[in-house]
Amino acid sequence: MKMKIQMSFFELPPETHIALRDSLLSHIQSLKDLSPIIVTQLALAIADLALQMASWKGCVHTLIEKYSNDVSSMTFLIEILTVLPEEVHSRSLRIGANRRTEIIEDLAYYSSTVVTLLMTCVEKSGSNEKMLIKVFRCLGSWFNLGVLDSNFMANNQLLMVLFQVLQRHETSTNLHEAASDCVCSALYAIENVDTHMPLALQLFQGVLTLETAYHMAVAREDLDKVLNYCRIFTELCETFLETTVRSPGQGMGDLRTLELLLICAGHPQYEVVEISFNFWYRLGENLYKTNDPALHGIFRPYIQRLLHGLARHCQLDPDHEGIPEDTDDFGEFRMRVSDLVKDVIFLVGSMECFSQLYSTLKEGNPPWEVTEAVLFIMAAIAKSVDPENNPTLTEVLEQVVLLPETVHIAVRYTSIELVGEMSEVVDRNPRFLDPVLNYLMKGLREKTLASVAAKAIHNICSVCRDHMAQHFQGLLDIARALDSFALTTEAAVGLLKGTALVLARLPLEKIAECLSDLCAVQVMALKKLLSQDPRNGKAADPTVWLDRLAVIFRHTNPIVENGQTHPCQKVIQEIWPVLSETLNTHQADNRIVERCCRCLRFAVRCVGKGSASLLQPLVTQMVSVYQVYPHSCFLYLGSILVDEYGMEEGCRQGLLDMLQALCMPTFQLLEQTNGLRNHPDTVDDLFRLATRFVQRSPVTLLSSGIVVHIIQCAIAATTLDHRDANCSVMKFVRDLIHTGVSNDHEDDFELRKQLIGQAMGQHGQQLVTQLMHTCCFCLPPYTLPDVAEVLWEIMVFDRPTFCRWLENALKGLPKETSGGAVTVTHKQLTDFHKQVTSLAPVMYWAVRTTRCSALRS
């Protein structure tokens, strides 16, 4: 029943609405003693009906008047009053902004009545826990909607009851959680503190009284309550963040709020401090923007204490064996700590903090777990320390590479991470390169340290490319023996990336031979797989080798002067037959074909127009396979070819033929039932390809017969709410129209303008109507700026005609819902039309995302 009302209410004749409402109320009253789940679903159905049924005026007043005097009906009445505010902003209900505004105003009008009812329930039920939970849930729901009067709530007894429940140590876990949720909702609702001052003051003072209760929960080892208190303290700090930064230590900028969070940071369970991370991020961001040294000085001691607590929380258990885990809960916590430290370290000073951490290791003899945690924090901030003429950094590097192999394996693991993060220090102090590489090679040979050592070598290669050129032969030897090391796939690919980056810095005459050597292992492996008899079973997976070749091609980018032959050209031509045969062999497997196309994409990008000899055989094979197996990656690869060769006169017709050949199977796929929705990757890649044509050779595309079909497909695809696919469609339409707007001094501008005029004359009205419809009924808000770009280009191209198209599109929108609610008024439509069509170019960029909220359903 709930789903039918949510999704299909428009099917009901208006004269049946009242009967349906009365039936639902009768059912929930008769079924109130059954399962709470049934009651909740019926309550949702009633709430959704009330929101859509415009003729049901003052529904809250009606419900309270009818059921508030019957104690047995109070349970489902509160349930309805709980879900009603929650459903107001439900994406499932397409009620329109006008109706939503009307509902919110209505709920705000009766909000005090609801709160009074809830207080009466509390008084009558006494210490009935279930009723208190329901009351707090309901109150929290009304706080979340933001309709409660702050003056009324500031003096309401219900607020006192909330804090009394939270202060009592005997409060049950469920009731404590409900009360905590309610307080958090209240704090969130008053985030604009200045407009809710009376309630803000009451909540601020109330939360500060909970410190004793927190300590009691810690003493009783009640982690659930501890977490609840920390949530409340964090929400308090978030709400009063701007006040705290604006007037620290004064009034509601009282720094005791930060003390509460630091008390929580002292709890032995890391889950407690983790709750507060978002606040510390926001505080750091806020202070960074203010850039006031005096203000930073006030908050510095708090950040220092936080960092001290975080370092302690990052310690592994003393009896931990092996390396730190990255993928378990504690490993993810440490990663979040690392991110937080990077964001707030500017308040303390990177160098000062780094030196203090190092001194704790240098001057004392801490246990291994303390050493490892300190090294972990040092690794987090190493890149933010200025590496120029810094003796502390060089001393740390010198000492770390001298660590004996007898130290705990976790300490060695984190020290290798630290070395990788200090690659800029190595670059400025090349005397350390050899000892650092020797240290990392020891780790590479050990099973548990191999991957982290590979990552560190990759970092060194990325930053110290010129210095690493002399070590290229050693990198090549590692690459040849890659599978003899216990590396993750990511680490192995990272090592090859680092090797390729160094390769690109070699003299041009050496690059071809070295690239051939680097690719040889991968090519030989692919040849071996291809030589296997397919009758022996499923062919072996070549993706590992394809990914390795792809990363080599992607990052081998030598500087080649005009007129010089690209040193990688010959190698790629030699490898092409193997890639082609691999593609043919695995043409039915989308995953492997994607990897082949990715590898070819980077090969083409690597040598640019030097890959011209591959163009004809590659396009022929792509088109041939695509007719049988329409993998969308072929469309993407086609867009790369158009990007590289689309401006070459001799290539344009061949590329157009490729586009036409690829489009036919694509349209057949997308024209199937739900074809657009089921194949968003194909939509995305098709319009990437079409956009490349518009950018590189617009006249070629616009003069062809295929452009009409592509535009029709684009208009149909504007309704698709897939982020990437929709973005590609909108970019294609925008760029297409822009070719008729932008006079870039090319000889073909007048021809382009004429061709765009013909296309718009044929499809313009349909396009504008569809765009307005999709904005109202299909697309999420984040896509609307892209739609605005398209509308702008149409208006710039032909403003008078656009004004007429937009007027016709707006007239075609529904003015009323089936429930009788007005979705958009005539004045709103005319205001919107005027607002859009009167925009000047300068104003446009400021208000391009402006839209008539009443049009949103």
C-alpha positions in Angstrom: 0.0 0.0 0.0 2.8 2.4 0.9 4.6 1.7 -2.4 1.4 2.1 -4.4 0.7 5.5 -2.8 4.3 6.6 -3.3 4.7 5.5 -6.9 1.2 5.4 -8.4 -1.0 7.9 -6.5 -1.6 9.8 -9.8 -3.6 6.9 -11.1 -6.3 7.4 -8.5 -9.4 9.6 -9.3 -9.6 12.6 -7.0 -13.0 11.6 -5.7 -11.5 8.4 -4.1 -8.8 10.2 -2.1 -11.0 10.8 1.0 -12.2 7.2 1.1 -8.6 5.9 0.8 -7.6 8.2 3.7 -10.4 7.0 6.0 -9.7 3.4 5.1 -6.0 3.7 6.0 -6.8 5.4 9.3 -9.3 2.7 10.1 -6.8 0.0 9.4 -4.0 1.5 11.4 -6.3 1.9 14.4 -7.5 -1.7 14.2 -4.0 -3.1 13.6 -2.1 -1.0 16.2 -1.5 -3.9 18.5 0.1 -6.0 15.8 3.7 -5.9 14.5 5.4 -2.4 14.8 6.6 -2.9 11.3 3.1 -3.0 10.0 2.2 0.1 11.9 5.2 1.9 10.6 4.4 1.0 7.0 0.8 2.1 7.4 2.0 5.3 9.0 4.3 5.9 6.0 1.3 5.3 3.7 -0.8 7.8 5.6 2.0 10.4 5.6 2.7 10.0 1.9 -1.1 10.3 1.2 -1.2 13.5 3.3 1.7 15.0 1.4 0.2 14.3 -2.0 -3.5 14.9 -1.2 -3.8 18.7 -1.4 -7.4 18.6 -0.4 -6.5 17.3 3.1 -5.9 20.6 4.8 -4.3 20.7 8.3 -3.7 17.0 8.5 -1.7 17.3 11.7 -4.5 19.1 13.4 -7.0 16.5 12.1 -5.0 13.6 13.4 -4.3 15.1 16.8 -7.9 16.2 17.3 -9.1 12.7 16.4 -6.7 10.5 18.3 -5.0 12.4 21.1 -7.7 11.7 23.8 -7.4 8.0 23.2 -4.4 6.5 25.1 -4.5 3.3 23.0 -4.2 5.3 19.8 -1.2 7.3 21.0 1.4 4.8 19.7 0.4 5.0 16.0 -0.4 8.7 16.2 3.2 9.4 17.3 4.4 7.0 14.6 2.5 9.0 11.9 3.8 12.3 13.4 7.3 10.9 13.3 7.4 9.8 9.7 5.4 12.7 8.3 8.3 15.3 8.6 10.8 12.6 7.4 8.8 12.1 4.1 8.6 15.8 3.2 11.9 15.7 1.4 11.6 12.1 0.2 13.0 11.6 -3.4 10.2 9.0 -3.9 7.5 11.6 -3.7 7.4 13.9 -6.7 5.2 16.6 -5.1 6.9 19.7 -6.5 8.5 22.6 -4.6 5.3 24.7 -4.3 3.5 21.8 -2.6 6.5 21.1 -0.4 6.7 24.7 0.7 2.9 24.7 1.5 3.4 21.5 3.6 6.4 22.9 5.5 4.5 26.0 6.3 1.5 23.9 7.5 3.8 21.7 9.7 5.5 24.8 11.1 2.1 26.2 12.1 1.2 23.1 14.0 4.7 22.3 15.4 4.0 23.7 18.8 0.8 21.6 19.1 2.9 18.5 18.3 5.5 19.3 21.0 2.8 20.0 23.5 1.3 16.6 22.7 4.6 14.9 23.1 5.1 16.6 26.5 1.7 15.4 27.6 2.6 11.8 26.5 5.7 12.0 28.7 3.7 13.3 31.7 1.1 10.6 31.3 3.5 7.7 30.6 5.9 8.5 33.5 9.0 6.3 33.1 7.6 4.2 30.2 10.7 3.6 28.2 9.1 2.6 25.0 6.9 5.7 24.9 9.9 8.0 25.8 11.9 6.5 22.8 8.9 7.2 20.5 8.6 10.7 21.8 12.3 11.4 21.3 12.3 10.0 17.8 9.3 12.1 16.9 10.9 15.3 18.4 14.1 14.6 16.5 12.1 14.2 13.3 10.6 17.7 13.7 14.0 19.2 14.6 15.4 17.7 11.4 12.7 19.4 9.3 13.7 22.7 10.8 10.2 23.9 11.7 10.2 24.1 15.5 10.1 27.5 17.0 13.4 28.1 18.9 11.9 30.4 21.5 9.1 27.9 22.2 11.6 25.0 22.5 14.1 26.9 24.6 11.5 27.1 27.4 9.9 23.7 26.9 10.1 21.0 29.6 10.8 18.4 26.9 14.3 19.8 26.5 14.9 19.3 30.3 13.6 15.7 30.1 16.1 15.0 27.3 19.1 16.1 29.3 17.8 14.4 32.5 17.6 11.1 30.6 21.2 11.6 29.3 22.5 12.5 32.8 21.2 9.4 34.5 23.6 6.5 34.5 20.8 3.9 34.8 19.2 5.0 31.5 18.9 2.0 29.2 21.1 1.8 26.0 18.1 2.1 23.6 16.6 5.1 25.4 20.1 6.7 25.7 20.6 6.4 21.9 17.2 7.9 21.1 17.8 10.8 23.4 21.3 11.3 21.9 19.9 11.3 18.4 17.3 13.9 19.3 19.9 16.2 20.9 22.1 15.8 17.8 19.2 16.7 15.6 18.4 19.7 17.7 22.1 20.9 17.4 22.1 20.4 13.7 18.8 22.3 13.3 20.4 25.4 15.0 23.5 25.5 12.9 22.7 29.1 12.0 23.2 30.0 15.7 22.5 33.7 15.4 18.9 33.1 14.4 18.2 30.5 17.1 19.9 32.2 20.0 17.6 31.2 22.9 17.5 27.5 22.0 21.2 27.6 21.1 22.0 28.8 24.6 19.9 26.1 26.3 21.5 23.3 24.2 25.0 24.7 24.7 24.5 24.8 28.5 22.7 21.4 28.5 25.5 19.6 26.6 28.2 21.0 28.9 26.5 19.4 31.9 27.0 15.9 30.3 30.8 15.8 31.0 30.2 14.0 34.4 27.9 11.5 32.8 30.5 10.8 30.1 33.1 10.0 32.8 30.6 7.8 34.6 30.0 5.9 31.3 33.8 5.5 30.9 34.1 4.2 34.5 31.3 1.7 33.9 32.9 0.7 30.6 29.7 1.4 28.7 31.1 2.0 25.2 27.7 2.5 23.6 27.0 5.5 25.9 30.5 6.8 25.5 30.0 6.9 21.7 26.7 8.6 22.1 28.2 11.3 24.3 31.0 11.8 21.8 28.5 12.2 19.0 26.7 14.9 21.0 30.0 16.7 21.9 31.1 16.6 18.3 27.8 17.9 17.0 28.0 20.7 19.6 31.5 21.7 18.3 30.3 21.5 14.7 27.3 23.7 15.4 29.3 26.4 17.2 32.4 26.1 15.0 32.0 29.6 13.4 31.3 31.1 16.8 34.3 29.5 18.4 36.6 30.7 15.6 35.0 34.2 15.6 35.2 34.7 19.4 37.3 31.9 21.0 36.8 31.7 24.8 33.9 34.1 24.8 30.2 33.2 25.3 29.2 30.3 23.1 32.7 30.3 21.7 33.8 28.7 25.0 36.8 26.5 24.4 35.4 24.0 26.9 33.7 22.5 23.8 37.2 21.5 22.4 38.1 20.2 25.9 35.2 17.8 25.7 36.5 16.4 22.4 40.0 16.1 23.7 38.6 14.2 26.7 37.0 11.8 24.2 40.3 11.5 22.4 41.8 10.2 25.6 39.4 7.2 25.6 41.4 3.9 25.0 39.0 2.9 22.1 40.0 4.5 18.8 36.3 4.4 17.6 35.5 7.2 20.1 38.0 9.8 18.8 37.2 8.9 15.2 33.7 10.3 15.6 35.2 13.8 16.0 37.4 13.7 12.9 35.0 15.7 10.6 35.0 18.6 13.1 38.8 18.7 13.3 38.9 18.8 9.4 36.4 21.7 9.4 38.3 23.6 12.1 41.6 23.2 10.2 39.9 24.4 7.0 38.3 27.3 8.7 41.5 28.5 10.4 43.5 28.0 7.2 41.2 30.4 5.4 41.4 33.0 8.1 45.2 32.9 8.0 45.4 34.8 11.3 48.6 33.9 13.2 47.2 35.2 16.5 44.1 33.0 16.1 46.2 30.0 15.1 48.2 30.5 18.3 45.0 30.1 20.4 44.1 26.8 18.8 47.7 25.4 18.5 47.8 23.8 22.0 44.5 21.9 21.3 45.9 20.6 18.0 49.1 19.5 19.7 47.2 17.6 22.3 45.0 16.0 19.5 48.1 14.9 17.6 49.6 13.4 20.7 46.4 11.5 21.3 46.3 10.3 17.7 49.8 9.0 17.8 48.9 7.0 20.9 45.8 5.6 19.2 47.9 4.5 16.2 50.0 2.2 18.3 49.7 -1.5 17.4 49.2 -4.0 20.2 52.5 -5.0 21.9 51.9 -8.6 21.0 51.1 -7.8 17.3 52.9 -10.0 14.9 53.7 -9.1 11.3 53.2 -5.9 9.4 50.4 -3.3 10.0 47.2 -4.3 8.1 45.8 -1.6 5.8 42.4 -3.2 5.0 41.0 -4.0 8.5 39.1 -1.5 10.6 42.2 -0.4 12.5 44.2 0.0 9.3 41.4 2.2 7.8 41.4 4.3 11.1 45.2 4.9 10.7 44.7 6.0 7.1 42.1 8.5 8.3 44.5 9.7 11.0 47.1 10.2 8.4 44.7 12.3 6.3 43.7 14.4 9.3 47.2 15.0 10.4 48.1 16.3 7.0 45.1 18.7 7.1 45.8 20.3 10.5 49.6 20.1 10.8 50.0 23.7 9.5 48.6 24.9 12.9 51.5 23.3 14.8 54.2 23.6 12.1 55.4 20.6 10.1 59.1 21.0 11.0 58.4 21.6 14.7 56.2 18.5 14.9 58.6 16.4 12.9 61.5 17.4 15.1 59.5 16.7 18.3 58.5 13.3 17.1 62.1 12.4 16.1 63.4 13.6 19.4 61.1 11.1 21.2 62.9 8.3 19.3 66.3 9.8 19.5 66.4 10.7 23.2 64.4 7.8 24.7 64.3 4.1 24.1 60.5 3.5 23.5 58.9 0.1 22.9 58.7 -1.0 19.3 54.9 -0.2 19.1 55.6 3.5 20.1 58.5 3.7 17.7 56.3 2.4 14.9 53.4 4.8 15.6 55.8 7.8 15.7 57.3 6.8 12.4 53.8 6.5 11.0 52.9 10.1 12.0 56.3 11.3 10.7 55.5 9.6 7.3 52.2 11.5 7.2 53.8 14.9 7.5 57.2 14.3 5.8 56.1 15.8 2.5 54.9 19.0 4.1 58.4 19.7 5.7 60.6 22.0 3.6 63.4 19.7 2.4 65.9 22.6 1.6 69.0 22.6 3.8 67.2 20.7 6.6 69.7 18.8 8.8 66.9 17.1 10.8 65.4 15.5 7.7 68.8 14.2 6.4 69.6 12.9 9.9 66.3 11.0 10.0 66.9 9.5 6.6 70.4 8.6 7.6 69.3 6.8 10.7 66.3 5.1 9.2 68.3 3.3 6.4 70.7 2.1 9.2 67.9 0.3 11.1 69.0 -3.3 11.7 67.0 -6.2 10.3 66.4 -7.4 13.9 63.8 -4.7 14.7 60.2 -5.6 14.7 58.9 -6.2 11.1 56.2 -3.6 11.6 58.8 -0.9 12.4 60.7 -1.9 9.3 57.5 -1.7 7.2 56.6 1.8 8.4 60.2 3.0 8.1 60.2 2.0 4.5 56.9 4.0 4.1 58.7 7.0 5.7 61.6 6.7 3.3 59.3 6.7 0.3 57.6 9.9 1.6 61.0 11.5 1.9 61.8 11.2 -1.8 62.2 15.0 -2.1 64.9 14.9 0.5 66.7 12.3 -1.5 66.4 14.4 -4.7 68.1 17.3 -3.0 70.7 15.1 -1.3 71.7 12.6 -4.0 74.5 11.2 -1.8 71.7 9.3 0.0 70.4 7.7 -3.2 72.6 4.6 -3.0 72.1 3.8 0.7 68.3 4.4 0.3 68.1 2.1 -2.7 70.1 -0.6 -0.9 67.8 -0.3 2.1 64.7 -0.6 -0.1 66.2 -3.5 -2.1 66.5 -5.5 1.2 62.8 -4.9 1.8 61.9 -5.9 -1.8 63.5 -9.3 -1.3 61.4 -10.0 1.8 57.9 -11.4 1.3 56.1 -9.2 3.9 58.0 -6.0 2.9 58.2 -6.4 -0.9 55.1 -4.4 -1.8 55.7 -1.4 0.5 59.4 -1.3 -0.7 58.1 -1.3 -4.3 55.9 1.6 -3.5 58.8 3.5 -2.0 61.0 2.8 -5.0 58.2 4.1 -7.2 58.1 7.3 -5.2 61.9 7.7 -5.5 61.7 7.2 -9.3 58.9 9.7 -9.6 60.7 12.5 -7.8 64.4 11.7 -8.5 64.1 10.8 -12.2 67.3 12.5 -13.3 69.3 11.0 -10.5 67.8 7.6 -11.1 68.8 7.5 -14.8 72.2 6.0 -13.7 70.3 3.2 -12.0 68.1 2.4 -14.9 69.8 -1.0 -15.6 69.1 -2.0 -12.0 65.4 -1.0 -12.4 65.3 -3.0 -15.7 66.7 -6.1 -13.8 64.0 -5.7 -11.2 61.3 -5.4 -13.9 62.6 -8.5 -15.7 62.4 -10.4 -12.4 59.1 -8.8 -11.2 57.3 -12.0 -10.6 60.1 -13.4 -8.4 59.1 -10.8 -5.8 56.0 -11.2 -3.5 54.3 -8.1 -4.9 50.7 -7.1 -5.1 49.4 -6.3 -8.5 49.3 -2.6 -7.6 52.9 -2.6 -6.3 54.2 -4.4 -9.4 52.5 -1.9 -11.7 53.8 1.0 -9.6 57.4 -0.3 -10.0 57.0 -0.4 -13.8 55.5 3.1 -13.7 58.6 4.3 -11.8 60.9 2.6 -14.3 59.0 4.1 -17.3 59.3 7.6 -15.7 63.1 7.2 -15.4 63.3 5.7 -18.9 61.8 8.9 -20.4 64.8 10.8 -19.0 67.4 8.7 -20.9 69.1 10.0 -24.0 66.7 9.6 -27.0 69.1 7.2 -28.8 68.9 4.8 -25.8 65.1 4.9 -25.3 64.0 2.5 -28.1 66.3 -0.3 -27.0 65.5 0.2 -23.3 61.8 0.3 -23.9 62.0 -2.8 -26.0 63.8 -4.6 -23.1 61.3 -3.3 -20.6 58.3 -4.5 -22.7 60.0 -7.8 -23.7 58.9 -9.8 -20.6 55.3 -8.8 -21.0 55.3 -9.5 -24.8 56.9 -12.9 -24.3 54.3 -13.8 -21.7 51.5 -12.7 -24.1 53.0 -14.8 -26.9 53.2 -17.8 -24.6 49.5 -17.5 -23.7 48.6 -17.2 -27.4 50.6 -20.3 -28.3 48.6 -22.4 -25.8 46.1 -24.8 -27.4 42.6 -23.5 -26.7 41.3 -27.1 -26.7 43.1 -27.6 -23.4 40.5 -25.5 -21.7 39.9 -21.8 -21.1 42.7 -19.5 -22.4 44.9 -18.0 -19.7 44.1 -14.5 -18.6 46.4 -11.9 -20.2 45.2 -8.9 -18.2 48.3 -8.8 -15.9 50.6 -8.4 -18.9 48.3 -6.0 -20.7 48.1 -3.7 -17.6 51.9 -3.7 -17.3 52.3 -2.8 -20.9 49.7 0.0 -20.5 51.5 1.6 -17.6 54.8 1.5 -19.5 53.3 3.2 -22.5 51.4 5.7 -20.4 54.4 7.0 -18.5 57.1 6.8 -21.2 56.9 10.4 -22.3 60.3 11.5 -23.6 60.7 15.1 -25.0 60.8 14.8 -28.8 61.5 17.9 -30.9 59.5 18.6 -34.1 60.9 16.6 -37.0 62.4 13.9 -34.8 61.2 10.3 -35.0 59.6 9.2 -31.8 61.9 6.7 -30.1 59.0 4.5 -29.0 57.4 4.3 -32.5 59.4 1.2 -33.7 58.8 -0.7 -30.5 55.0 -0.1 -30.6 54.9 -1.2 -34.2 56.7 -4.4 -33.3 54.3 -5.1 -30.4 51.1 -4.4 -32.3 50.7 -7.9 -33.9 50.8 -9.5 -30.4 48.2 -7.0 -29.1 46.0 -7.5 -32.2 46.1 -11.3 -31.9 45.3 -11.1 -28.1 42.3 -8.9 -29.0 41.1 -11.4 -31.6 41.5 -14.4 -29.3 39.6 -12.8 -26.4 37.1 -10.7 -28.4 34.1 -12.1 -26.5 35.5 -11.2 -23.1 34.6 -7.6 -22.2 37.1 -7.4 -19.3 40.1 -8.5 -21.5 39.0 -6.4 -24.5 38.8 -3.3 -22.2 42.4 -4.0 -21.1 43.5 -4.4 -24.7 41.9 -1.1 -25.7 43.4 0.6 -22.7 46.8 -0.7 -23.7 46.3 0.5 -27.3 45.0 3.8 -26.1 48.2 4.6 -24.2 50.4 3.2 -27.0 48.7 5.7 -29.4 49.0 8.5 -26.9 52.6 7.7 -26.3 53.8 8.2 -29.9 50.9 10.5 -31.1 50.9 10.7 -34.9 53.8 8.3 -35.0 51.2 5.5 -34.7 49.8 6.4 -38.2 50.8 3.0 -39.6 48.6 1.3 -37.0 45.5 3.4 -37.8 44.1 1.4 -40.8 44.6 -2.1 -39.3 43.5 -1.0 -35.9 40.2 0.6 -37.1 39.5 -2.3 -39.3 39.8 -4.8 -36.4 37.8 -2.5 -34.0 34.9 -2.3 -36.4 35.0 -6.0 -37.3 34.9 -7.1 -33.6 32.3 -4.4 -32.6 29.8 -5.8 -35.1 29.7 -9.0 -33.2 30.7 -7.9 -29.7 29.7 -4.2 -29.1 32.1 -3.5 -26.2 31.9 0.2 -25.4 35.7 0.5 -25.0 36.0 0.4 -28.8 34.0 3.7 -28.9 36.4 5.2 -26.3 39.4 4.0 -28.3 37.8 5.5 -31.4 37.6 8.9 -29.6 41.3 8.7 -28.9 42.0 8.1 -32.6 39.8 11.0 -33.6 41.6 13.2 -31.1 45.0 12.3 -32.5 44.2 12.3 -36.2 40.9 14.2 -36.6 42.7 17.4 -37.9 44.6 15.4 -40.5 42.9 16.0 -43.9 43.9 12.5 -45.2 42.4 10.7 -42.1 39.0 12.5 -41.8 37.0 10.3 -44.2 38.4 7.1 -42.8 37.5 8.2 -39.2 34.0 9.2 -40.3 33.6 5.8 -41.9 34.7 4.3 -38.5 32.2 6.4 -36.7 29.3 5.4 -39.0 30.3 1.7 -38.8 30.4 1.9 -34.9 27.1 3.8 -34.7 24.9 1.3 -36.4 25.3 -1.6 -33.8 25.4 1.1 -31.0 22.0 2.5 -32.0 20.5 -1.1 -32.3 21.7 -1.7 -28.7 20.4 1.5 -27.3 17.0 1.2 -29.0 16.2 -2.0 -27.1 13.8 -1.8 -24.2 15.6 0.2 -21.4 18.6 0.3 -23.7 19.9 3.6 -22.5 19.5 2.8 -18.9 21.1 -0.7 -19.3 24.1 0.5 -21.2 25.3 3.8 -19.7 28.9 3.1 -20.5 28.0 2.8 -24.2 26.1 6.1 -24.0 29.1 7.7 -22.3 31.7 6.4 -24.8 29.5 7.1 -27.9 29.2 10.8 -27.0 32.8 11.0 -26.1 33.6 9.9 -29.6 31.0 12.2 -31.1 32.4 15.2 -29.0 35.9 14.5 -30.3 34.6 14.7 -33.8 33.0 18.1 -33.0 36.2 19.4 -31.5 38.6 18.1 -34.2 36.6 18.0 -37.4 33.1 19.6 -37.0 32.3 20.1 -40.7 33.1 16.5 -41.5 30.5 15.3 -38.9 27.9 18.0 -39.6 28.0 17.3 -43.3 27.4 13.6 -42.8 24.2 11.7 -42.7 24.9 10.1 -39.3 24.8 13.4 -37.4 20.9 13.5 -37.5 20.8 10.1 -35.8 23.4 11.1 -33.2 21.5 14.2 -32.3 18.2 12.2 -32.0 20.0 9.7 -29.7 21.4 12.6 -27.7 18.0 14.1 -27.2 16.7 10.7 -26.0 19.7 10.2 -23.7 19.3 13.6 -21.9 16.8 11.8 -19.5 19.5 9.4 -18.3 20.4 10.1 -14.7 23.8 8.3 -14.9 26.4 10.9 -13.9 29.2 10.2 -16.5 26.8 9.3 -19.4 24.7 12.4 -18.9 27.8 14.6 -18.6 29.0 13.2 -22.0 25.7 13.8 -23.7 25.4 17.4 -22.5 29.0 18.1 -23.4 28.4 16.8 -26.9 25.3 19.0 -27.4 27.0 22.0 -25.9 30.1 21.7 -28.0 28.1 20.9 -31.1 26.1 24.2 -30.9 29.1 26.1 -29.8 30.8 25.4 -33.1 28.2 27.6 -34.7 28.8 30.4 -32.1 32.5 30.5 -31.7 34.1 32.5 -34.6 37.7 31.2 -34.1 38.9 32.8 -37.4 38.8 29.4 -39.2 37.8 29.6 -42.8 34.9 27.2 -42.3 33.0 29.3 -39.6 30.2 30.4 -41.9 29.7 26.8 -43.1 29.6 25.6 -39.5 27.1 28.2 -38.6 24.9 27.3 -41.5 25.1 23.6 -40.7 24.3 24.1 -37.0 21.4 26.4 -38.1 19.9 23.5 -40.2 20.3 21.0 -37.3 18.7 23.4 -34.8 15.9 24.2 -37.1 15.2 20.5 -37.3 15.7 19.5 -33.7 15.8 22.7 -31.6 12.2 22.8 -30.2 12.4 19.1 -29.4 15.7 19.5 -27.6 14.6 22.5 -25.5 11.3 20.7 -24.6 13.2 17.6 -23.6 15.7 19.5 -21.5 13.0 21.2 -19.5 11.2 18.0 -19.0 14.4 16.2 -17.8 15.2 19.0 -15.4 11.8 18.7 -13.8 11.3 15.0 -13.8 14.4 13.0 -14.5 17.8 14.5 -13.4 19.4 15.0 -10.0 20.4 18.6 -9.1 24.1 18.1 -9.7 23.5 17.6 -13.5 21.6 20.9 -13.9 24.7 23.2 -14.5 25.5 21.0 -17.6 21.9 21.5 -18.8 22.3 25.3 -18.2 25.4 25.3 -20.4 23.4 23.7 -23.3 20.5 26.2 -22.9 23.0 29.1 -22.9 24.6 28.0 -26.1 21.2 27.6 -27.8 20.3 31.1 -26.6 23.6 32.7 -27.8 23.2 31.0 -31.2 19.6 32.3 -31.8 18.1 34.2 -28.9 14.7 35.1 -30.5 14.0 31.5 -31.6 15.2 30.1 -28.3 12.8 32.4 -26.4 9.9 31.0 -28.5 11.1 27.4 -27.9 11.5 27.9 -24.2 8.0 29.4 -24.0 6.5 26.4 -25.8 8.4 24.0 -23.5 7.2 25.7 -20.3 3.6 25.8 -21.5 3.7 22.0 -22.0 4.7 21.4 -18.3 1.9 20.0 -16.0 0.5 22.7 -13.8 -1.2 20.5 -11.2 -0.6 17.1 -9.6 -3.3 14.5 -9.5 -3.7 15.3 -5.8 -4.8 18.8 -6.7 -1.6 20.6 -5.7 -0.4 23.5 -7.9 3.1 22.5 -9.1 3.8 25.8 -10.8 2.0 29.1 -11.2 1.7 31.1 -14.4 3.7 33.9 -12.7 6.5 31.5 -11.8 6.7 30.3 -15.4 6.9 33.8 -16.8 9.4 34.9 -14.2 11.6 31.9 -15.0 11.3 32.6 -18.8 12.3 36.2 -18.2 15.1 35.3 -15.9 16.7 32.9 -18.4 16.2 34.9 -21.6 17.3 38.2 -20.2 20.7 37.0 -19.0 23.6 38.9 -20.3 26.9 37.0 -20.9 28.6 38.5 -17.8 25.7 37.7 -15.6 25.4 34.2 -16.9 28.4 32.8 -15.2 27.2 34.0 -11.8 23.7 32.5 -12.2 24.0 29.7 -14.7 22.7 27.1 -12.2 19.7 29.3 -11.3 16.5 27.4 -12.0 12.8 27.8 -11.0 12.5 25.7 -8.0 8.8 25.3 -8.6 9.6 23.3 -11.8 11.5 20.7 -9.8 9.2 17.7 -9.1 
